[in-house]
Amino acid sequence: MSPWLGHDLSMSQPQVSKHLRVLSAVGLVACRAEGRRRVYRLDPGRLRPLQEWMAKYEQVMNDRLDRMDDYLRGLQHQGEQL
């Protein structure tokens, strides 16, 4: 077992394999055999629909975060004046 499988991902090798099989089944990753190992590669083009969907909300979220930043700066300014 690779040292990173159980450590960095907090998942066992069978759990990682199960997730990779699901991602492969929906076409998000491609797999190739290298001896007894399987090497997976992400297909970024398959994420494009998600990226396009998220882009619709990006400006809305940026506006909200900007307003929250202004509000928090105002609170900080008020606290400094006390």
N, C-alpha and C positions, 0 to 999 in steps of 0.2 A: 504494500500500500504506500502511495506517495505520502510524504510527511505533511503536505499541505492539505490533504483531503479532510482529515479529521480535525486538524488544528485551526486553520484559518476560517474554514466554512462552518465549523461546529456541526458537521454532519459526518456520518459514517460513509465509507465507500459505497455500500449498497444504496444508501439514500441518494448520493450524488449520481450514481448510475441510473437510478430510477428517474430522477429529474432530467438527466441528459436524454434518456429515451423519450420522455414526453416532449422535450424541446425538439428532438430530432423528428418525432412523428408529426409535429405541426410545421416543420420546415424552418425553424429558427436557427438550427445548427446543422452542420454537415459533419459526418463522421467518416473517418478512414482508418483502416486497420494498419498497424505497424507491428508486425509480429503478434504477440499476445495482447498488446495495448491497443486502445482505441483513442484516436486523436480527434478532438472536436474543434470545429471552427464556426464562429458566429457568422451568420449571413445578415449583414446590416441592412441590406435592401428589404428584407422581410419586416424590419421595424419601421419602415417609412410610413405606413398607415397610422401607427401609433404616434409618430413624430408629428404628422400632419394634424391629427386630432388634438394633440397637446398644444400645438401652435395656436389654435383657436382661443385657448384660454391663457396663453402666455401674457398678453397685454393686460388682460383683466387682473391677473395675479400681480403683475409688476405694479400696476396702478394701486392696488390694495396695499402692497408692501410699502410703496412710497408714502401713502397716506399714514400707515402705521409708523413709519420712520419719522414723519413730521410730528405726529402726535407724541411719540416717545421723546423726541428732542424738546418739544414744548414742555413736557413734564419735567425733564431734566433741567431745563432753563428755570422753571418755577421753583424747583427744589434748590437751585443754586442761589436764588434770590432770598430764600428764607433764612 
